[in-house]
Amino acid sequence: MTDPRSGTRFAVYLCPPADSPYERLGSDLLGFDVRAGREVPLPDFLRPEDQADAGPYGLHLTVVEGFFTDPALWPEIEAEVRACVACLSPDAALTLTGGRVEAWDDGTTWVHRFDANLPLVVLHTLLLARLARFVTASPFERQVAVGKYNRPFEQARMRLLHTPRGLDSWRPHFTLVQPYGGGDPAGLRERLEALTAPHHAQTYRSVSLFEKREGEERWRVRADVLPPGEREA
């Protein structure tokens, strides 16, 4: 079974624009600016081991999971993402509201959780379905093999889409800290809530195609995909 730390992988994420306030905040928390491709110092309340899992991804919100693929398929993958984005109506905006800090996985994962509007849910579903044919392996295979995600609808999703998550149970979020092992979860929550308070509603014009190359630990932005005729500000 494929090692989740090796092989070529693709994903579709929401990623804040370079040097935007939220992008700078997330990069500082994670210790890695994915748009610049460089490490940055962590704040004094986090240790490197607190970001061992989240750090290599950079700040992102998962629209389509980080699946394994054949590098020869990149032109088709990118063309498919562009075709899906082009299907949105001209006045569609990808909007996140109701931002709040949540602790998951017994307090080891801290996220900035959101509610997605209808165009974003539709795009998530369309991309997940259309990109499934490019998947050569899923990062969830090992978890499924040991009995996780064993409910019938999760098994059906694995067979069809290579992931047990998403669709009507999608929980859009930016991971801020993972895996937290410090001794002050209350203090961490207080800090994260204060830092994220100005960013509890966000709107995006594009999705970002991410890649992780075989043998590399960190992810990178391959392309920002906007509706036809639009350009990044």
TAFEN-V269370 format. One record per backbone hydrogen bond with DSSP energy under -1.0 kcal/mol. CO is the residue of the C=O (numbers start at 1). NH is the residue of the N-H. Records with the same first field share a line. If there is no record, write none. Layout:
CO: NH + NH
This chain:
3: 6
8: 69
9: 212
10: 67
11: 210
12: 63 + 64
13: 208
14: 61
17: 20
20: 24
21: 25
22: 26
23: 27
24: 28
25: 29
26: 30
27: 31 + 32
31: 40
33: 37 + 38
38: 33
43: 46
47: 50
48: 51
50: 178
51: 55
54: 57
56: 219
61: 14
64: 12
65: 67
67: 10
68: 136
70: 73
71: 74
73: 77
74: 78
75: 79
76: 80
77: 81
78: 82
79: 83
80: 84
81: 85
82: 86
84: 87
85: 88
89: 92
94: 204
95: 117
96: 202
97: 115
100: 113
102: 111
104: 109
105: 108
108: 180
109: 104
110: 176 + 177
111: 102
112: 174
113: 100
115: 97
117: 121
118: 122
119: 123
120: 124
121: 125
122: 126
123: 127
124: 128
125: 129
126: 130
127: 131
131: 134
132: 135
137: 68
138: 141
140: 144
141: 145
142: 146
143: 148
144: 147
151: 155
152: 156
153: 157
154: 158
155: 159
156: 160
157: 161
158: 162
166: 169
167: 170
172: 114
174: 112
177: 110
178: 53 + 54
184: 188
185: 189
186: 190
187: 191
188: 192
189: 193
190: 194
191: 195
192: 196
193: 197
196: 199
200: 99
202: 96
204: 94
207: 225
208: 13
209: 222 + 223
210: 11
211: 220
212: 9
213: 216
220: 211
223: 209
225: 207
227: 230
